Amino acid sequence: MLPTQTYEDNSADSGSRIVRAFCGDCGSGLYSTPDSIPGKIFVKAGSLDEAERVVPKSEIVGSISLDSITSQLILRWRVSQYIERALIGNAR
C-alpha cells in the first residue's frame, strides 16, 4: 500500500477547514473531509481502481464542464510531452 499524506486546507469558500488526503508517492488526490459537513468523506473518483462498482449517494457538479476539463488535460499532456522530448533530446 502506498503512503497516504494529508494537509489542512484553511482556504475553503465556506471558511472552514478541509483535510485533504493524497498519495505520498505520486501526489494524486484521494479524499477530503470538510469540517463544514461533519461525518462526510469526499472520495476522488479517479482514485478508485474499480469505480464502476461504487454507487455514489450524491454527486457534486462544478462550474467547469467535462469538455473544458478534457481540453485542459490534453493541453497539459501535450506540454508534458514537449518537455519530455526536450529533456530527452538534451540528455543525449
CYANA upper distance limits for C-alpha pairs under 8 A (distance plus 0.5 A):
  2 LEU  CA     23 CYS  CA      7.31
  2 LEU  CA     24 GLY  CA      7.49
  2 LEU  CA     25 ASP  CA      7.14
  3 PRO  CA     23 CYS  CA      6.63
  3 PRO  CA     24 GLY  CA      5.48
  3 PRO  CA     25 ASP  CA      7.06
  4 THR  CA     21 ALA  CA      7.10
  4 THR  CA     22 PHE  CA      6.22
  4 THR  CA     23 CYS  CA      5.29
  4 THR  CA     24 GLY  CA      5.51
  4 THR  CA     25 ASP  CA      8.48
  5 GLN  CA     21 ALA  CA      6.10
  5 GLN  CA     22 PHE  CA      5.98
  5 GLN  CA     23 CYS  CA      6.73
  5 GLN  CA     24 GLY  CA      5.84
  6 THR  CA     19 VAL  CA      7.04
  6 THR  CA     20 ARG  CA      5.87
  6 THR  CA     21 ALA  CA      4.75
  6 THR  CA     22 PHE  CA      6.68
  7 TYR  CA     19 VAL  CA      6.28
  7 TYR  CA     20 ARG  CA      6.02
  7 TYR  CA     21 ALA  CA      7.23
  8 GLU  CA     17 ARG  CA      7.04
  8 GLU  CA     18 ILE  CA      6.33
  8 GLU  CA     19 VAL  CA      5.10
  8 GLU  CA     20 ARG  CA      6.85
  9 ASP  CA     17 ARG  CA      6.15
  9 ASP  CA     18 ILE  CA      5.58
  9 ASP  CA     19 VAL  CA      6.59
  9 ASP  CA     20 ARG  CA      7.52
 10 ASN  CA     15 GLY  CA      7.42
 10 ASN  CA     16 SER  CA      6.86
 10 ASN  CA     17 ARG  CA      5.10
 10 ASN  CA     18 ILE  CA      7.03
 11 SER  CA     15 GLY  CA      6.86
 11 SER  CA     16 SER  CA      8.03
 11 SER  CA     17 ARG  CA      7.70
 12 ALA  CA     16 SER  CA      6.52
 12 ALA  CA     17 ARG  CA      7.09
 12 ALA  CA     18 ILE  CA      7.49
 14 SER  CA     36 SER  CA      7.81
 16 SER  CA     34 PRO  CA      7.76
 16 SER  CA     35 ASP  CA      6.46
 16 SER  CA     36 SER  CA      6.34
 17 ARG  CA     34 PRO  CA      6.66
 17 ARG  CA     35 ASP  CA      6.07
 17 ARG  CA     36 SER  CA      7.98
 18 ILE  CA     32 SER  CA      7.06
 18 ILE  CA     33 THR  CA      6.14
 18 ILE  CA     34 PRO  CA      4.65
 18 ILE  CA     35 ASP  CA      6.44
 19 VAL  CA     32 SER  CA      6.03
 19 VAL  CA     33 THR  CA      5.75
 19 VAL  CA     34 PRO  CA      6.80
 20 ARG  CA     29 GLY  CA      8.06
 20 ARG  CA     30 LEU  CA      8.28
 20 ARG  CA     31 TYR  CA      6.61
 20 ARG  CA     32 SER  CA      4.83
 20 ARG  CA     33 THR  CA      7.09
 21 ALA  CA     29 GLY  CA      6.73
 21 ALA  CA     30 LEU  CA      6.03
 21 ALA  CA     31 TYR  CA      5.85
 21 ALA  CA     32 SER  CA      6.46
 22 PHE  CA     27 GLY  CA      6.06
 22 PHE  CA     28 SER  CA      5.91
 22 PHE  CA     29 GLY  CA      4.86
 22 PHE  CA     30 LEU  CA      5.48
 22 PHE  CA     31 TYR  CA      7.60
 23 CYS  CA     27 GLY  CA      5.29
 23 CYS  CA     28 SER  CA      5.84
 23 CYS  CA     29 GLY  CA      7.07
 23 CYS  CA     30 LEU  CA      7.31
 28 SER  CA     47 SER  CA      8.07
 29 GLY  CA     44 LYS  CA      7.03
 29 GLY  CA     47 SER  CA      7.63
 30 LEU  CA     43 VAL  CA      6.59
 30 LEU  CA     44 LYS  CA      5.82
 30 LEU  CA     46 GLY  CA      8.46
 30 LEU  CA     47 SER  CA      6.03
 31 TYR  CA     41 ILE  CA      7.17
 31 TYR  CA     42 PHE  CA      5.80
 31 TYR  CA     43 VAL  CA      4.74
 31 TYR  CA     44 LYS  CA      5.96
 32 SER  CA     41 ILE  CA      6.33
 32 SER  CA     42 PHE  CA      5.64
 32 SER  CA     43 VAL  CA      7.16
 33 THR  CA     37 ILE  CA      8.34
 33 THR  CA     38 PRO  CA      8.28
 33 THR  CA     39 GLY  CA      8.34
 33 THR  CA     40 LYS  CA      6.74
 33 THR  CA     41 ILE  CA      5.38
 33 THR  CA     42 PHE  CA      6.81
 34 PRO  CA     38 PRO  CA      7.32
 34 PRO  CA     40 LYS  CA      7.81
 34 PRO  CA     41 ILE  CA      8.05
 43 VAL  CA     47 SER  CA      8.12
 44 LYS  CA     48 LEU  CA      8.01
 45 ALA  CA     51 ALA  CA      7.04
 46 GLY  CA     51 ALA  CA      8.31
 50 GLU  CA     54 VAL  CA      8.00
 64 ILE  CA     68 SER  CA      6.82
 64 ILE  CA     69 ILE  CA      7.36
 65 SER  CA     69 ILE  CA      6.89
 66 LEU  CA     70 THR  CA      6.47
 67 ASP  CA     71 SER  CA      6.65
 68 SER  CA     72 GLN  CA      6.76
 69 ILE  CA     73 LEU  CA      6.67
 70 THR  CA     74 ILE  CA      6.66
 71 SER  CA     75 LEU  CA      6.68
 72 GLN  CA     76 ARG  CA      6.65
 73 LEU  CA     77 TRP  CA      6.55
 74 ILE  CA     78 ARG  CA      6.64
 75 LEU  CA     79 VAL  CA      6.71
 76 ARG  CA     80 SER  CA      6.57
 77 TRP  CA     81 GLN  CA      6.58
 78 ARG  CA     82 TYR  CA      6.67
 79 VAL  CA     83 ILE  CA      6.70
 80 SER  CA     84 GLU  CA      6.47
 81 GLN  CA     85 ARG  CA      6.58
 82 TYR  CA     86 ALA  CA      6.66
 83 ILE  CA     87 LEU  CA      6.60
 84 GLU  CA     88 ILE  CA      6.56
 85 ARG  CA     89 GLY  CA      6.37
 86 ALA  CA     90 ASN  CA      6.66
 87 LEU  CA     91 ALA  CA      6.66
 88 ILE  CA     92 ARG  CA      7.22
